[in-house]
């Protein structure tokens, strides 16, 4: 096994955390961006 694979594999759990946290952070960012864009597209309130 190469040294790079040994360094990446099972280093105290941080690699497993990144495998979960990175997609969650990406999803949160996409949802935040979509919400921001949707709020900009809303028509103004007719009552003021």
Long-range contacts (C-beta under 8 A, 24 or more apart in sequence): none
